[in-house]
């Protein structure tokens, strides 16, 4: 049992660190409450949906005929990143379903946690690159023609993966050496003031810089489409511009819905880790952080929809496969 020193100097019994609760390293019990039910349920749905849709997406990419372009290279890498993130979810589901008791050791906890966040930020980076690609295609077609090669985009993706892995390795090693951590806890709020916290803060600032430039570029895209709509009046041209706008802004929509809420509250979460605050506030930021992280994980379910909307070849391949399947079923039923 944990004891707290009461105001009059006598010892009073604190809430027993029961299943579903965790201490943050100070005399504060982080209570999960309704999250014990919400998190494993929501992550299970995301896991099943994301696993099925992203495996299907990679399967479809294999059937695409003809030469690939830069967008398809980014989408394939995003599908791989989403799958690696989704593979981490069963461990989160098991942890929360087991009343927040971790059974696999702190080294594996560090590995699973860092792979989850690594692939989340790889997805964010790739969404940014897709946005740049769309921006160049609409506003600067000549520059886009020069940069849209598969080789260049493949090299960029390779660099992103290498840098991400090099950043994750010391994070995992450092967690393994940290003897102050409780081996039975994982994915939980705790007070800490070390290099990991400041790296997280830098990443959050980096996210907002990327988001600012995304909004700026999409503003220019919208202005360009409006200008083209006025210059080329006609039903067919308006239809083309509406389709281009819809395909372009789906990226900003997914980016905003999935990642913005998490990174808004991330500042408060890190601030609560860096300094002593009330126990009530720590519990509040922990709950908001966990719920907003669900939206980030949900991105892996929305990305396959984006693949279908952004890539004409993906749409054609999907329709072709569905048509072939329909014809086989019809032939089988007629023969029966």
C-alpha angles and dihedrals in degrees: 000000000000120000129203126205107243124219094258092053097256123116119252126189115256122211105288111253091253130179108294095029131092136184119237095216093271129072093287128107115215106215119202096194110165091006089077088071100028100052101052091042095049094042090050091055091046091048095052095043096041095045093051096043097045095046087050090049093053089046090053092048088057090057096050109118125216133023117332123233133213094269091055091050090053092046093051091051090047091053089052091049091048091051092051090050091048091051087062093056099078089062091052090046092051092047095052093040088053090060092262096303114139116211103178104072131259095273092061090042089057091047095050094043095049094045089052094053094038092058092042090058092042087058090049091051092048091049087054091051091048088052091052089050092052091045093054093044093055104033103026109024095168093056090044091054090055095047102038096087120127093230094058095046091046091053091049091051091047091053091050092053094047094048091046093052092047090053094047097049097068090043091057093043092049092051091051091054094046104103093181093073122101109240091211094059131074136160091019138130116264138164111253139154108189140111092284091063093051092046088054089051092051090049091052091051088048090053092054092048089053091046092050092054091045092055090045093051093046089052088056090046091052091049091049092050091049090050092050090048091056094045095047107041116187142099096258093048092048089050091051092049092048090050091048091049093048093049092046100046094047086079093054090046094053091043092052098043097045106034110021097069092051094049094046092060094036090082091057091045094053091044089055089052094050100050141028112268135162118294090236091057092048091052090048096051090044092056094045091047093052094047094047089048087060088062090052091051089046087065088080088065095047097047095074088057088054091051089057094047098043102043121061090193091054090053092048092048092049092049091046093051091047091049092050091048091049092050092050091050091049092049091048093049092048092050090048 
